C-alpha cells in the first residue's frame, strides 16, 4: 500500500415527513442507528481519495447536495482515524504479509505452453505443489497468472517457468530436436486432415496436420456435444483423429474442428 487507508461507517436519520436534506448525518454508525435510519454507507480511503464505497438507502432518493455533505463528513472522520493510526506508528508496508493472497502475472511465448502444462497436466500440477501456489492459470496467448501467499515463491515460479521454456543451446545430446519447419502450401479451408495430437490444454488440443504445421482444435470444436474436460476426452500425445481446417484466427493460428467432420 502506498498510503495509509482507513474506513468509517456513516448513516443518516430524519423525521418521517422531513425532506432528505434535513437528515442528520451520523459518523461511526451503530446497529440501532442503522436499523432506524434512512441511509447507511461505508467509505474507505486514504488522505488522497476514496478507495471503496458502499451505500444502502431507505428513502425515495438522495440529492447531490446531501451526498456532498455526507461525503465531506465521512472524509473528516476518515482523516481523523488515519491521524490516530499514524500517531500509533502505522506506516505503509513495502510488502504484504504472508497471510494476504497475492497474484503475479507474466507472459511466455505460445510455443512454450506445452512445456508448462506437460502431458496430461502433470507439469503444471507439479509446479503448483513445488512452489506452494494457490492456483496457476495459463492462457491461449501464453499469459500466465499465478497466485499464492508467499511473494518470494511467486517470483521463483516465474524464474522457473521462464527457464523451462527458454530455447536450449549447446550440445546436449539428449535434447529433443526442434520440429521441422513447414514450408509447403497453405492448407485448404474446408478440407479434412488427419491430425496428430501434440499438445493438450484445458481450452483445446494442438494437432499437427502436415509435417511441421500445427493447428488448434478448440474445446468447443471437439464434439457436437459439450466436452467437460479436454484431458479426459483426448487420449495421449501422438493420438490421431480427423479434423477440418477452418482457416486462421486473429492470432494467426490454424483453426481446426473435429465437430465439423461429424456433421
C-alpha positions as CSV (number, residue, x, y, z in Angstrom):
1,X,0.0,0.0,0.0
2,X,1.3,3.4,-0.9
3,X,-0.7,5.3,1.7
4,X,-2.4,4.5,5.0
5,X,-6.1,3.5,4.4
6,X,-9.0,3.7,6.9
7,X,-12.7,3.2,6.7
8,X,-15.8,4.6,8.5
9,X,-19.5,3.6,8.7
10,X,-21.8,6.6,8.1
11,X,-25.6,7.0,8.4
12,X,-28.5,9.4,8.3
13,X,-31.7,9.8,10.4
14,X,-34.6,12.2,9.9
15,X,-38.2,12.8,10.9
16,X,-40.7,10.7,9.0
17,X,-42.1,13.5,6.9
18,X,-39.0,15.7,6.7
19,X,-37.1,16.0,3.3
20,X,-33.8,14.2,2.9
21,X,-31.9,17.5,3.1
22,X,-32.9,17.8,6.7
23,X,-31.4,14.5,7.7
24,X,-28.7,14.4,10.4
25,X,-25.6,12.7,9.1
26,X,-24.0,10.3,11.7
27,X,-20.4,9.2,11.8
28,X,-19.3,5.8,13.2
29,X,-22.8,4.3,12.7
30,X,-24.1,1.8,15.3
31,X,-26.5,-1.1,14.8
32,X,-29.6,0.6,16.3
33,X,-29.0,3.8,14.2
34,X,-28.6,1.6,11.1
35,X,-32.0,-0.1,11.8
36,X,-33.8,3.2,12.4
37,X,-32.0,5.4,10.0
38,X,-32.8,6.3,6.3
39,X,-29.4,5.5,4.9
40,X,-26.1,3.8,5.8
41,X,-22.9,3.8,3.8
42,X,-19.3,2.8,4.3
43,X,-16.4,4.8,2.9
44,X,-12.8,3.7,2.9
45,X,-9.8,5.5,1.5
46,X,-6.6,7.5,2.2
47,X,-5.8,11.1,2.6
48,X,-5.8,11.4,-1.2
49,X,-9.1,9.9,-2.1
50,X,-11.8,7.1,-1.8
51,X,-10.9,3.5,-2.5
52,X,-14.2,1.8,-1.6
53,X,-17.7,3.0,-1.2
54,X,-21.0,1.1,-0.4
55,X,-24.4,2.6,0.2
56,X,-27.9,1.4,1.3
57,X,-30.9,3.8,1.4
58,X,-34.5,3.6,2.6
59,X,-35.5,6.9,1.0
60,X,-37.1,7.6,-2.4
61,X,-33.9,9.4,-3.4
62,X,-30.8,11.3,-2.5
63,X,-29.8,14.8,-3.6
64,X,-26.4,15.8,-4.8
65,X,-26.3,18.5,-2.0
66,X,-27.0,15.9,0.7
67,X,-24.4,13.5,-0.6
68,X,-21.8,16.2,-0.7
69,X,-22.5,16.9,2.9
70,X,-22.3,13.2,3.8
71,X,-19.1,12.6,2.0
72,X,-17.5,15.7,3.4
73,X,-18.3,14.5,6.9
74,X,-17.1,11.0,6.0
75,X,-13.8,12.4,4.9
76,X,-13.3,14.3,8.2
77,X,-13.9,11.1,10.1
78,X,-11.6,9.1,7.8
79,X,-8.8,11.6,8.2
80,X,-9.3,11.6,12.0
81,X,-8.8,7.8,12.0
82,X,-5.8,8.0,9.8
83,X,-4.2,10.6,12.1
84,X,-4.7,8.2,15.1
85,X,-3.2,5.4,13.1
86,X,-0.2,7.5,12.2
87,X,0.3,8.5,15.8
88,X,0.4,4.8,16.7
89,X,3.3,4.4,14.2
90,X,1.3,3.0,11.3
91,X,3.3,3.0,8.1
92,X,2.7,1.8,4.6
93,X,4.1,-1.7,4.1
94,X,6.6,-2.3,1.3
95,X,5.3,-5.9,1.0
96,X,2.0,-7.5,2.0
97,X,2.3,-10.1,4.8
98,X,2.2,-13.8,4.0
99,X,-1.4,-14.2,5.2
100,X,-2.6,-11.9,2.4
101,X,-3.1,-13.7,-1.0
102,X,-1.1,-12.3,-3.9
103,X,-1.2,-12.6,-7.7
104,X,1.7,-12.3,-10.2
105,X,1.4,-12.3,-14.0
106,X,3.8,-12.7,-16.8
107,X,3.8,-13.9,-20.4
108,X,5.7,-16.6,-22.3
109,X,5.9,-17.5,-25.9
110,X,3.0,-19.5,-27.1
111,X,5.3,-22.3,-28.2
112,X,6.3,-23.0,-24.6
113,X,2.7,-23.5,-23.3
114,X,3.0,-27.3,-23.7
115,X,6.2,-27.4,-21.6
116,X,4.4,-25.6,-18.8
117,X,1.3,-27.8,-18.9
118,X,3.0,-31.1,-19.5
119,X,1.4,-34.4,-20.6
120,X,-2.0,-34.6,-19.0
121,X,-1.3,-31.5,-16.9
122,X,1.5,-33.3,-15.0
123,X,4.0,-30.4,-15.2
124,X,1.6,-27.7,-14.1
125,X,0.4,-29.7,-11.1
126,X,4.0,-30.3,-10.1
127,X,4.7,-26.5,-10.3
128,X,1.7,-25.7,-8.1
129,X,2.8,-28.2,-5.5
130,X,6.5,-27.4,-5.5
131,X,6.1,-23.6,-5.3
132,X,3.1,-23.7,-2.8
133,X,0.8,-21.9,-5.2
134,X,-2.9,-21.5,-4.7
135,X,-3.5,-21.6,-8.4
136,X,-1.8,-21.3,-11.8
137,X,-3.6,-20.3,-15.0
138,X,-2.2,-20.5,-18.5
139,X,-3.9,-18.6,-21.3
140,X,-4.1,-19.3,-25.0
141,X,-1.7,-16.5,-25.8
142,X,0.9,-17.5,-23.3
143,X,-0.4,-15.3,-20.4
144,X,0.4,-16.9,-17.1
145,X,-1.2,-15.9,-13.8
146,X,0.0,-17.4,-10.5
147,X,-1.5,-16.8,-7.1
148,X,-0.3,-17.7,-3.6
149,X,0.7,-16.2,-0.2
150,X,4.5,-16.1,-0.4
151,X,5.9,-13.3,-2.6
152,X,9.3,-15.0,-2.8
153,X,7.8,-18.2,-4.1
154,X,5.8,-16.3,-6.8
155,X,9.0,-14.7,-8.0
156,X,10.7,-18.0,-8.0
157,X,8.0,-19.7,-10.0
158,X,8.3,-17.0,-12.7
159,X,12.0,-17.6,-13.0
160,X,11.5,-21.3,-13.1
161,X,8.9,-21.1,-15.9
162,X,10.9,-18.7,-18.0
163,X,13.9,-21.0,-17.7
164,X,11.7,-24.0,-18.5
165,X,10.5,-22.5,-21.8
166,X,13.8,-20.8,-22.8
167,X,15.4,-22.1,-26.1
168,X,18.0,-24.7,-25.5
169,X,21.6,-24.0,-26.6
170,X,24.7,-26.1,-26.7
171,X,25.4,-29.7,-27.5
172,X,23.2,-31.6,-25.0
173,X,22.8,-34.9,-26.9
174,X,19.5,-35.9,-25.2
175,X,17.6,-32.7,-26.0
176,X,14.7,-33.4,-28.4
177,X,15.4,-31.9,-31.8
178,X,13.2,-29.0,-32.9
179,X,10.2,-29.7,-35.1
180,X,10.7,-29.3,-38.8
181,X,9.5,-26.0,-40.2
182,X,6.6,-26.2,-42.6
183,X,7.4,-24.7,-45.9
184,X,4.6,-26.2,-48.1
185,X,1.4,-24.6,-49.4
186,X,-1.3,-23.3,-47.1
187,X,-3.8,-26.0,-46.1
188,X,-7.2,-25.9,-47.9
189,X,-10.1,-24.5,-46.0
190,X,-12.9,-27.0,-45.6
191,X,-10.6,-29.9,-46.2
192,X,-10.3,-32.8,-43.7
193,X,-6.9,-33.8,-42.5
194,X,-5.6,-36.4,-40.1
195,X,-4.1,-34.6,-37.1
196,X,-1.6,-35.9,-34.6
197,X,-2.0,-34.6,-31.0
198,X,1.0,-32.5,-30.0
199,X,-0.5,-30.7,-27.0
200,X,-3.4,-30.9,-24.7
201,X,-4.7,-27.9,-22.8
202,X,-7.9,-27.0,-20.9
203,X,-9.1,-24.8,-23.8
204,X,-8.3,-27.3,-26.6
205,X,-5.9,-29.5,-28.5
206,X,-3.0,-28.7,-30.8
207,X,-2.6,-31.1,-33.7
208,X,-0.1,-31.5,-36.5
209,X,-2.0,-31.8,-39.7
210,X,1.0,-31.7,-42.0
211,X,4.7,-32.2,-41.1
212,X,5.7,-29.1,-39.1
213,X,2.3,-27.5,-39.4
214,X,0.1,-27.3,-36.3
215,X,-3.3,-26.0,-35.6
216,X,-5.7,-25.6,-32.6
217,X,-8.9,-27.5,-32.2
218,X,-10.7,-25.5,-29.6
219,X,-12.7,-27.4,-26.9
220,X,-15.9,-26.2,-28.5
221,X,-14.9,-27.9,-31.8
222,X,-14.0,-31.3,-30.4
223,X,-17.5,-32.8,-30.4
224,X,-21.1,-32.0,-31.3
225,X,-21.9,-32.4,-27.6
226,X,-20.3,-30.3,-24.7
227,X,-16.9,-31.5,-23.7
228,X,-16.4,-31.0,-19.9
229,X,-12.7,-32.0,-19.8
230,X,-10.3,-31.9,-22.7
231,X,-7.7,-34.0,-20.8
232,X,-10.4,-36.6,-20.2
233,X,-11.7,-36.5,-23.8
234,X,-8.4,-36.8,-25.6
235,X,-6.1,-39.8,-25.0
236,X,-2.4,-39.1,-25.1
237,X,0.1,-37.2,-27.2
238,X,0.6,-38.8,-30.6
239,X,-3.1,-39.9,-30.9
240,X,-4.6,-39.2,-34.3
241,X,-8.1,-38.1,-35.4
242,X,-9.8,-36.4,-38.3
243,X,-10.2,-32.6,-38.2
244,X,-11.4,-30.0,-40.7
245,X,-9.3,-26.9,-41.4
246,X,-11.5,-23.7,-40.9
247,X,-8.9,-21.0,-41.6
248,X,-6.9,-18.8,-39.3
249,X,-7.9,-16.9,-36.2
250,X,-6.9,-13.4,-35.1
251,X,-3.7,-14.8,-33.6
252,X,-2.8,-16.3,-37.0
253,X,-3.3,-19.8,-35.6
254,X,-4.8,-22.5,-37.7
255,X,-8.3,-23.3,-36.6
256,X,-9.3,-27.0,-36.7
257,X,-12.6,-28.7,-36.0
258,X,-13.4,-32.3,-35.2
259,X,-17.0,-31.4,-34.8
260,X,-17.2,-30.3,-38.4
261,X,-16.2,-33.8,-39.6
262,X,-19.1,-35.4,-37.6
263,X,-21.9,-33.3,-39.1
